[in-house]
Amino acid sequence: MNLQSMTGFARSEAAEGRYRIVWELRSVNGKGLDLRLRLPNGFERLETDVRRQVSEQFSRGNLQATLTLTLSETKLEAVVNRDALDAVLALRAELGDVVDPAPLRMDTLLGLRGIVDIREVEDGEGEVAARDAAILSCLSDALTALREMRQSEGRALAQVLAGQVAQIAALAAIVEADPSRTPEEIARRLSQQVATVLQDASVLDPARLHAEVALLATKADLREEIDRLKAHVAAATELLEKGGPIGRRLDFLAQEFNRESNTICSKSNSAAVTAAGLDLKVVIDQFREQVQNLE
């Protein structure tokens, strides 16, 4: 039973050049696939590739993906503002007769605002490409780890769901085997009710009374509800054995299970059948709660 839960967490780390790369993924229940992506400023270009990788791995779940980049070392360079320097030299030449004609010293230039900027060295195209490839490779590792965690939880969920489906089948069998469902018992109970009515009524149309009794007998029969419960149990068992993204279909079956259990309780004329119907409702509610966790 290859099922996936929609909840999980994964973290993956890598290094490329002077960068340390960390991906953190968190996944919770969701009606569809909703990715909330957090990328550092300047890395928005990777969003399309990230979303593609995520959609290739998962079909449902609210997923938060966070990329963190840290520098292991900082490379700086001094950049001369040529326009500002030329302007200073031109001013010096213009004022040559009133200022010291000695050559400008480096410490003097560094003291002038805007002449020399100290900034971080920008990566070349090759370094940027290698870093982006490492980021996406690290993401792939994190997605694989998240998928493995979701599958592990999915296997545990599959066992729980299979047990609940077995309980539903057992309770349906109890309802089916209850003596109150036999035609003889239905006829006896209706005969008693008709006899009570006849004692208190002076004039009754026998034909109309017969039709009403036949209608009551039909309404009291639970055959259709039991047959549908059995069909839903077979469908749920088949889905669990097949595996894959079956959460939506199991949720639909949970609604159908609930519909039949409600009808059984409303039609029941037996304390034992009513008790089994109420137990069915409890198990079906538990089944539906667990199904909400499946992809």
C-alpha positions in Angstrom: 0.0 0.0 0.0 2.0 2.9 -1.3 0.2 5.8 0.4 1.5 9.2 1.4 0.5 11.3 4.3 0.4 15.1 3.7 2.4 16.0 6.8 6.2 15.9 7.1 9.4 17.8 7.5 12.8 17.6 5.7 16.1 19.5 5.8 19.0 19.3 3.4 22.3 21.0 3.4 25.0 21.5 0.7 28.1 23.6 0.0 29.2 25.2 -3.2 32.2 27.5 -3.3 32.0 29.9 -0.5 28.2 29.3 0.0 26.4 27.1 2.5 23.0 26.0 1.2 20.1 25.0 3.4 16.6 23.9 2.4 13.8 23.4 4.9 10.5 21.9 3.8 7.3 21.6 5.9 4.2 20.0 4.7 0.6 19.8 6.2 -2.9 18.9 5.0 -4.4 20.7 2.0 -7.1 20.3 -0.6 -4.6 20.8 -3.4 -0.9 21.5 -3.8 -0.1 24.9 -2.4 3.6 25.9 -2.3 4.7 28.9 -0.2 8.2 29.7 -1.3 10.8 31.8 0.6 13.9 32.7 -1.4 16.6 35.2 -0.6 16.6 38.5 -2.5 18.1 38.1 -5.9 17.2 34.4 -6.3 13.6 34.8 -7.7 14.9 33.4 -11.0 14.9 29.9 -9.4 11.2 30.0 -8.6 10.0 28.3 -11.8 12.5 25.4 -11.4 11.6 25.0 -7.7 7.9 24.8 -8.4 8.4 22.3 -11.2 10.4 20.0 -8.9 7.8 20.2 -6.1 4.9 19.4 -8.5 6.8 16.4 -9.9 7.0 14.9 -6.4 3.7 15.8 -4.8 0.1 16.4 -5.8 -1.5 17.6 -2.5 -0.5 19.4 0.6 0.3 22.9 1.9 4.1 23.0 1.5 6.4 25.7 2.8 9.9 25.7 1.3 12.6 28.0 2.7 16.1 28.5 1.2 18.9 29.9 3.4 22.3 30.9 2.0 25.2 31.9 4.1 28.7 32.9 3.1 31.6 31.0 4.6 34.0 33.8 3.5 33.7 37.3 2.2 35.7 38.6 -0.7 36.1 42.3 -1.0 37.5 44.6 -3.7 38.4 48.3 -4.0 36.7 50.0 -6.9 37.8 53.5 -8.0 35.1 55.9 -9.1 36.9 57.3 -12.1 34.5 60.1 -12.7 34.9 61.3 -9.1 38.7 61.0 -9.3 38.9 62.9 -12.6 36.8 65.6 -11.0 39.1 65.9 -8.0 42.2 66.0 -10.3 40.6 68.6 -12.5 39.9 70.7 -9.4 43.5 70.3 -8.2 44.8 71.5 -11.5 42.4 74.5 -11.5 43.6 75.5 -8.0 47.3 74.6 -8.7 48.5 78.1 -7.8 46.8 78.1 -4.4 47.3 74.5 -3.2 50.3 72.3 -2.5 51.6 71.1 -5.9 52.9 67.8 -4.4 51.4 64.6 -5.8 48.2 63.3 -4.2 48.9 60.6 -1.6 46.8 57.4 -1.4 45.7 58.0 2.1 44.4 61.4 0.9 42.4 59.8 -1.9 41.0 57.2 0.5 39.8 59.9 2.8 37.8 61.6 0.0 34.2 60.3 0.0 33.1 58.6 -3.2 36.6 58.2 -4.7 37.1 54.5 -3.6 34.4 52.0 -2.7 35.0 48.8 -0.9 32.5 46.2 -1.9 32.0 42.4 -2.1 33.3 40.7 -5.2 30.5 39.6 -7.5 30.5 36.0 -8.7 31.2 35.3 -12.3 28.7 33.6 -14.6 30.3 30.2 -14.1 30.2 30.5 -10.3 26.5 31.7 -10.4 25.6 28.7 -12.6 27.4 26.2 -10.3 25.7 27.7 -7.3 22.2 27.6 -8.8 22.7 24.0 -9.9 23.8 23.1 -6.3 20.7 24.9 -4.9 18.4 22.8 -7.1 20.3 19.6 -6.3 20.0 20.3 -2.6 16.3 20.9 -3.1 15.9 17.6 -4.8 17.5 15.8 -1.8 15.2 17.6 0.5 12.1 16.7 -1.6 13.2 13.0 -1.6 13.6 13.1 2.2 10.2 14.7 2.6 8.6 12.1 0.3 10.1 9.3 2.3 8.8 10.7 5.5 5.3 11.2 4.0 5.4 7.6 2.7 6.4 6.3 6.1 3.5 8.0 7.7 1.3 6.9 4.8 2.1 3.3 5.5 1.1 3.7 9.2 -2.1 5.4 8.1 -2.9 2.6 5.6 -2.9 0.1 8.5 -5.2 2.3 10.6 -7.6 2.8 7.7 -7.6 -0.9 6.7 -8.5 -1.7 10.3 -11.4 0.8 10.3 -12.7 -0.6 7.0 -12.7 -4.0 8.5 -14.7 -2.7 11.5 -17.2 -1.2 9.1 -17.5 -4.5 7.3 -18.0 -6.3 10.7 -20.7 -3.9 11.9 -22.5 -4.2 8.5 -22.5 -8.0 9.0 -24.0 -7.6 12.5 -26.8 -5.5 11.0 -27.3 -8.0 8.2 -27.5 -10.9 10.6 -29.8 -9.3 13.2 -33.1 -11.4 13.6 -35.2 -8.2 13.4 -34.4 -8.0 9.7 -36.0 -11.4 8.7 -39.2 -11.1 6.7 -40.9 -13.2 9.4 -39.9 -10.8 12.2 -40.9 -7.8 10.1 -44.3 -9.4 9.4 -44.9 -10.3 13.1 -44.0 -6.8 14.3 -46.3 -5.2 11.7 -49.1 -7.7 12.6 -48.9 -6.6 16.2 -49.0 -2.9 15.2 -52.0 -3.5 12.9 -53.9 -5.4 15.6 -53.4 -2.5 17.9 -54.7 -0.1 15.3 -57.8 -2.3 14.6 -58.7 -2.4 18.3 -59.0 1.4 18.4 -60.6 1.9 15.0 -64.2 1.3 14.0 -63.9 1.7 10.2 -60.8 0.9 8.2 -60.4 0.1 4.5 -58.8 -3.4 4.3 -57.3 -2.7 0.9 -55.8 0.6 2.0 -54.5 -1.1 5.2 -52.9 -3.8 3.2 -51.1 -1.3 0.9 -49.8 0.7 3.9 -48.5 -2.5 5.6 -46.7 -3.4 2.4 -45.1 0.1 2.2 -44.0 -0.1 5.9 -42.5 -3.5 5.2 -40.5 -2.1 2.3 -39.3 0.9 4.3 -38.2 -1.4 7.2 -36.0 -3.5 4.9 -32.2 -2.6 5.2 -31.1 -4.8 2.3 -30.2 -1.9 0.0 -28.2 0.0 2.7 -26.3 -3.2 3.6 -25.5 -4.0 0.0 -24.2 -0.4 -0.6 -22.1 -0.6 2.6 -20.5 -3.9 1.3 -19.8 -2.3 -2.1 -18.2 0.8 -0.4 -16.1 -1.5 1.8 -14.9 -3.4 -1.3 -14.1 -0.1 -3.1 -12.2 1.2 -0.1 -10.2 -2.0 0.3 -9.3 -2.0 -3.4 -8.1 1.6 -3.1 -6.0 1.0 -0.1 -4.3 -2.0 -1.8 -3.8 0.0 -5.0 -2.2 3.0 -3.2 -1.2 6.3 -4.8 -3.0 9.6 -4.3 -6.3 8.2 -3.2 -7.2 10.7 -0.4 -10.0 12.4 -2.4 -11.7 9.1 -3.4 -11.5 7.8 0.2 -13.1 11.0 1.4 -16.0 10.5 -1.0 -16.4 6.9 0.3 -16.4 8.2 3.9 -19.4 10.4 3.0 -21.2 7.5 1.4 -20.5 5.3 4.5 -22.0 8.0 6.7 -25.1 8.3 4.5 -25.8 4.6 4.8 -25.2 4.5 8.5 -27.6 7.4 9.0 -30.3 5.6 7.0 -29.8 2.4 9.0 -30.3 4.2 12.2 -33.4 6.0 11.0 -35.0 2.8 9.7 -34.0 0.6 12.6 -36.7 -1.1 14.7 -34.2 -3.0 16.8 -32.0 -1.9 19.7 -29.2 -4.1 18.4 -29.4 -2.6 14.9 -29.5 0.9 16.3 -26.4 0.2 18.5 -24.5 -1.2 15.5 -25.6 1.8 13.4 -24.3 4.2 16.1 -21.0 2.3 16.3 -20.8 2.5 12.5 -21.1 6.3 12.7 -18.3 6.5 15.3 -15.9 4.3 13.2 -16.8 6.2 10.0 -16.0 9.6 11.6 -12.7 8.2 12.7 -12.1 6.9 9.2 -12.9 10.2 7.7 -10.6 12.1 10.1 -7.7 9.9 9.1 -8.4 10.2 5.4 -8.0 13.9 5.6 -4.2 13.3 6.2 -3.8 11.3 3.0 -2.5 12.7 -0.3 
